[in-house]
Amino acid sequence: MSRLVDGFGRRFWYLRVSITEVCNFRCTYCLPDGYRKEGPLSFMSPLEVERVVRAFADTGVCKVRLTGGEPSVRKDLPEIIARVAQTPGINKVCLTTNGWNLERQVAGWREAGLTNVNVSIDSLDPAAFHRITGHDRLESVVRGLDKALALGVPTVKVNGVLLKEGAQDGFEAFAEFVRERPIAMRFIELMRTGDNAQYFADQHVPGSRLTDWLEARGWTKRERAFDDGPAFEYAQPDYAGRIGLIAPYAPGFCDSCNRLRITARGQLRLCLFGELGVNLRDLLQKDEPEALHARITAALAGKPKGHRLHEQVSGDTRHLAQFGG
């Protein structure tokens, strides 16, 4: 089958698959009032996930990230990981998690075939972590991260949203956190969504605040791999880990886009901040790989050159748990 290339010559190696919209955290920047059910929880089955991953693997996709919501609220997560890991052509099986179940379940995920785990930690200050997430679980989340390292998960990363309230102290704390841990800490510039306009106005910090801090302390930018996500990472010889930045408001952010998204309800999203999606669910409920590939290829003609966040346009994305971030 042909490789996936859009109208701007961008090649797609990386697929993000949301398996649930449900999240058990109440993060201030995403779901401050908690998850609210909207219609039946008719999320893709493990077999449907396998079928959509196989279709993309046939076009050259080699990296799959399972997202949510919070993926570990699904009891069949190990089965989903195993099905993805066993798909020919897929060599990286990644998971983004808030860490709620990490300490208890990471061994099973690793056994199922997990190769990469990204853990969301927005602050290393317990009080701030509690205030941001609605839960007093920082110690458990960190123990889970360290357990993932001990189990030999090949790639362990931390994601944290860059917020005005803790920027400077957060940089220093996370630098110490990665001094002895061979992990990447990536700060994500706060993005405006449909539901967080006032919060964005109060808490947005430009990514240059972090890069200026790093460069002033001798950290240097590393080259990105072809299937990397959008983060630029910095290294420093005295630290085992790295610190990175995902800066969606930076010039040219979308120029090297290499990823597509599938929602938990089986829609192809061409851009996180786009409008609507392309339904694949009817073809996933049957086994029609040729029709599925044809629909995916046709849909790519509609992929925009970039998002419109600079114009304060976030498409129909109300919050990041809706489509998996």
Phi, psi and omega in degrees: 000157182287155177283157181273114178225134180267185184291353179251012176080011180277134181260141187248117182249349200229125181239128175257122184243113174281135179246358175195153172262352184284136174222140181262008172257163179235059186295137187299330184269355186231295183231067185299335179259010180083169180290136177237122183297132178233093181083180181298147178276064185267066182276161182302142175281165175305322179293320178295320176299316179301317183294317181290323178294319179298319180298318179287325178298326179294342179260005177108355176297132183236352183232130180233133175244127175268126184229185176220220012038208176248108186303329187283000172287345177273124181290340180266018179303315179302322178295318180297315178302315183297318180297319179293316182297331182272000180283123179304133179098341180271118181246354174227123178242110190247156179221133171253127186219152174279356175089359183306314182255008188299310183300321183280330194241353187297329179298318178293322178294318179297317179298327181286343177126010180295133179247336183223138174226132174249124184250129180277116175223107185273343177202147175264003173271119185305319181294318179292320177302314179298317182295321183284318188262341185084006183222143179263069187230020184302314183300317180295320180296317180294320176299321178296320177298315180294329177292321177301318177297316182295329180281353178085022173302122190301322182229121178237128180227160176239135175249136175218136179282133181282113183237146182300323188296335183225021189302299187297309179298324180295321179301313183294318181295317182287330175299317177294325181298324182263005181300317182250354181258127180279064182232168174251126172260118182244121173275134180252120178300131180303131180251141177282131175238180184298333187257356190236029186303314182290319178299317178300315180299325182279327193242354183293135176233130179294146181299337179298337177301319179286312184296324176297319180297315181294312184294329177291343182248017172086013176278141182235146184288138177263155175287148180268148173280162186297329183256014177293156171285199188277000184284143165256130184248148181241144180235158178215132187305331184277001185236136178288329183258185183231162175234134184229174181221133169250112190237083185295344179267000180286147178302138176075013184304321185273353187298328183253024181305130181229019189225150175233164185232143171242129179280167181296341179259012172085029174256142173275122175257121181281335177210138180303324184252034177266194179244134175058199181195178180252119184290128175245354193300321182298327180277340178279334180283345172244183177244085183233071186299323182292316178294323179295314179297320180296320180291320179297313181298317179296323182295328184298340178296338181264005181289126181286164179292327180193170177283177181237033181299328180297336179265011183062033177248116182247020179064216179259023177276105180281320178206162189287336178292342183297319184236003177096011175065000000 
